[in-house]
Amino acid sequence: MLSYGVFSLACVTLLFSYIYKVFKALRSPLSTIPGPWYALFTDVHLVSGFARGTIWKQVEKAHTKYGRVIRLGPRQIWVSDKAAVKDALLAIDLPKISMYAEISRDRYSPGLFGEMSVLSICTIAALLTNT
């Protein structure tokens, strides 16, 4: 059986961990991007939507509610504006998360959304600049 001291220490540790996460989320440069309040802290809703195949509905609904550039996770920004995507690809070094590689149909030909290689992404960005 746990002693009262060990239990108290565990509770205090969890409390400080939670306070740190809240502080970190509120101080993030991404905190000014519109989105649901829980997007600052978790991406569980995206993982479940991805697993059920309904992620597109969640994203579409969020874009309708919050605008063209939205935050749906602690480190996930979703963009539905062609000019903003072009600017992000050309000017900002934003590495893709591995989820994109997982959704591609072919491991050796991942397509536009599944591509993880910086060189290939630059090639895609160059194609976007010509349109």
C-alpha positions in Angstrom: 0.0 0.0 0.0 1.3 3.5 -0.9 2.0 5.8 2.0 0.4 9.2 2.2 3.7 10.9 1.4 4.3 9.0 -1.9 0.7 9.6 -2.9 1.0 13.4 -2.1 4.2 13.6 -4.1 2.6 11.9 -7.1 -0.4 14.3 -7.0 1.9 17.4 -6.7 4.0 16.1 -9.6 0.9 15.6 -11.8 -0.4 19.1 -10.8 2.9 20.8 -11.7 3.1 18.8 -15.0 -0.4 20.0 -15.9 0.3 23.6 -15.0 3.5 23.4 -17.1 1.6 22.1 -20.1 -1.0 24.8 -19.8 1.7 27.5 -19.5 3.6 26.1 -22.5 0.4 25.9 -24.6 -0.6 29.5 -23.8 2.9 30.9 -24.5 3.3 29.0 -27.8 3.6 31.2 -30.9 0.8 29.1 -32.4 -1.7 30.0 -29.7 -2.9 33.0 -31.7 -4.1 30.8 -34.6 -7.8 30.2 -34.3 -9.2 26.8 -33.6 -11.0 24.8 -30.8 -9.8 25.5 -27.3 -8.7 21.9 -26.8 -6.3 22.1 -29.8 -3.8 23.8 -27.6 -3.4 20.7 -25.4 -4.2 17.5 -27.4 -4.6 16.0 -30.9 -6.6 13.0 -29.7 -9.6 14.2 -31.7 -7.5 14.1 -34.9 -6.1 10.7 -34.2 -9.6 9.3 -33.7 -10.9 11.0 -36.8 -8.0 9.7 -38.8 -8.6 6.2 -37.5 -12.3 6.3 -38.3 -11.7 8.0 -41.7 -13.7 11.1 -40.8 -10.8 13.5 -40.4 -11.8 15.4 -43.5 -15.2 16.2 -42.0 -13.6 17.5 -38.8 -11.2 19.7 -40.8 -13.9 21.0 -43.2 -16.1 21.9 -40.2 -13.3 23.6 -38.4 -12.4 25.6 -41.6 -16.0 26.7 -41.9 -16.1 27.8 -38.2 -12.5 29.3 -37.8 -11.3 30.4 -41.2 -8.7 29.4 -43.8 -5.8 28.9 -41.4 -6.6 26.9 -38.2 -4.9 25.1 -35.4 -6.3 21.6 -34.7 -3.5 20.3 -32.4 -0.6 21.4 -30.3 1.7 21.4 -33.3 -0.8 21.0 -36.2 -1.8 23.9 -38.4 -4.3 23.2 -41.3 -4.4 25.6 -44.3 -7.0 25.8 -47.0 -5.7 28.8 -48.8 -3.5 28.3 -51.8 -1.5 31.5 -51.4 -0.8 30.6 -47.7 0.3 27.1 -48.6 2.7 28.5 -51.3 4.1 31.0 -48.8 4.6 28.3 -46.2 6.4 26.0 -48.6 8.7 28.7 -50.0 9.5 30.8 -47.0 9.1 28.8 -43.8 10.9 25.6 -42.9 7.9 23.5 -41.6 8.7 19.8 -41.6 5.7 17.5 -42.2 4.7 15.1 -39.5 4.9 11.4 -40.2 1.1 11.0 -40.4 1.3 12.2 -44.0 3.7 9.4 -45.0 1.3 6.9 -43.4 -1.6 7.9 -45.5 0.1 7.6 -48.9 -1.0 4.6 -51.0 2.4 3.8 -52.4 5.5 3.7 -50.3 7.8 4.6 -53.2 5.5 7.2 -54.8 3.8 9.1 -51.9 2.3 11.9 -53.9 1.8 15.5 -52.9 0.5 15.0 -49.4 2.6 12.0 -48.4 6.0 13.3 -49.5 8.4 13.8 -46.6 11.7 14.6 -48.6 12.7 18.2 -48.4 14.0 18.1 -51.9 10.8 16.8 -53.3 8.7 19.3 -51.3 10.9 22.1 -52.8 10.1 20.7 -56.3 6.4 20.7 -55.5 6.7 24.3 -54.2 8.4 25.3 -57.4 5.5 23.8 -59.4 3.0 25.9 -57.2 4.9 29.1 -58.0 4.3 28.6 -61.7 0.5 28.5 -61.2 
